[in-house]
Amino acid sequence: MLKPQQQAYNQQLNDCLLRKKEITLFVKREDLLHKHVSGNKFRKLYYNVIEARNKGYNTLLTFGGAYSNHIAATAAAGKELGIKTIGVIRGDELGENLKRTLHENPTLGFAVSQGMRLHFVSRKAYRLKTKPDFIANLFQLFGKFYLVPEGGTNALAVKGTEEILTPEDDAFDYICSAIGTGGTIAGLINTAKPHQKVLGFPALKENFLHNNISKYTHSDNWELIRDYHFGGFAKIDQKLVDFINMVNRLHNLPLDPIYTGKMLYGIIDLIKKDYFPKGSKILAIHTGGLQGKDGMNIRLKKKRMPLLI
Ligand SMILES: *Cc1c(COP(=O)(O)O)cnc(C)c1O
């Protein structure tokens, strides 16, 4: 079983904007659950690794991009539990000079340091990763494995994310979360109380989310806020870097540039625009992902932009 290293707690943010607008804002520090299997990836892997074990598998295989939090988390979980891991990685060019890739890419370097075996595929092939032919080929290459989908989202992952909210969180009016594949918000939607509204902040520009979320949920107490993806997945600008660094300095709250930074930017912007009624109590979920900062800083450095602290 995966063991949390620390329990998440709700950290209150205080500043003059929140006081002026009479808004209470807490952040649930799921990022602290585990140093390397952080935040929602811990929740999503938790029941999947139990299932894999119970069914007698000793290998997990999953998919991800070159900077994927899910790849890093799966590799670390496998190491901790003594389960082999295979990462199918988007971008065959990364496999051409593996030594250089591992040196230059902190996420993949970390994954390999945890014992993960990497299998690089072209972007074109990667798009077919849910097709039976593609998966049959992986079984041919690697033998028996327990398949965890890209981003880790399946029914057992949602069972895990249903454990993020606790009874003490009933006091909040709004629950906010960043969204990738939708597995995390599905769990939040399923456990939110009728008086609560769940707001999702997609990190992607694409518009496929509604189906993904409805597939795992049975309630309509939620809404997507699509204005804060900053141009698309993993896109970043100076405004966002400055915001993340300001929050870190002022509130001692580290945010990642792909998910939680954009979500909190969105929440603060909505507070400024009086989206939330006076007196609202908001809980934002820190879904982790801080390993992504190193990779982003390499990109920022190349663009000669200020770095994330
Ligand atoms: C993967 C990830 C998400 C997205 O979670 P989904 O369940 O795929 O929607 C959000 N935040 C962080 C930090 C993540 O690593």
The ligand as an SDF file (V2000), in Angstrom:
LIG
                    3D

 15 15  0  0  0  0  0  0  0  0999 V2000
   -2.3130   15.4510  -13.1320 C   0  0  0  0  0  0  0  0  0  0  0  0
   -2.5870   16.7170  -12.3960 C   0  0  0  0  0  0  0  0  0  0  0  0
   -3.8280   17.3580  -12.4460 C   0  0  0  0  0  0  0  0  0  0  0  0
   -4.9460   16.8650  -13.3050 C   0  0  0  0  0  0  0  0  0  0  0  0
   -5.6570   15.8450  -12.7100 O   0  0  0  0  0  0  0  0  0  0  0  0
   -6.7980   15.0850  -13.5020 P   0  0  0  0  0  0  0  0  0  0  0  0
   -7.3030   14.0940  -12.5590 O   0  0  0  0  0  0  0  0  0  0  0  0
   -6.1160   14.4360  -14.6890 O   0  0  0  0  0  0  0  0  0  0  0  0
   -7.7970   16.0720  -13.9520 O   0  0  0  0  0  0  0  0  0  0  0  0
   -4.0270   18.4850  -11.6740 C   0  0  0  0  0  0  0  0  0  0  0  0
   -3.0240   18.9940  -10.9300 N   0  0  0  0  0  0  0  0  0  0  0  0
   -1.8130   18.4360  -10.8800 C   0  0  0  0  0  0  0  0  0  0  0  0
   -0.7670   19.0690  -10.0620 C   0  0  0  0  0  0  0  0  0  0  0  0
   -1.5490   17.2820  -11.6050 C   0  0  0  0  0  0  0  0  0  0  0  0
   -0.3130   16.7360  -11.5630 O   0  0  0  0  0  0  0  0  0  0  0  0
  1  2  1  0
  2  3  1  0
  2 14  2  0
  3  4  1  0
  3 10  2  0
  4  5  1  0
  5  6  1  0
  6  7  2  0
  6  8  1  0
  6  9  1  0
 10 11  1  0
 11 12  2  0
 12 13  1  0
 12 14  1  0
 14 15  1  0
M  END
$$$$
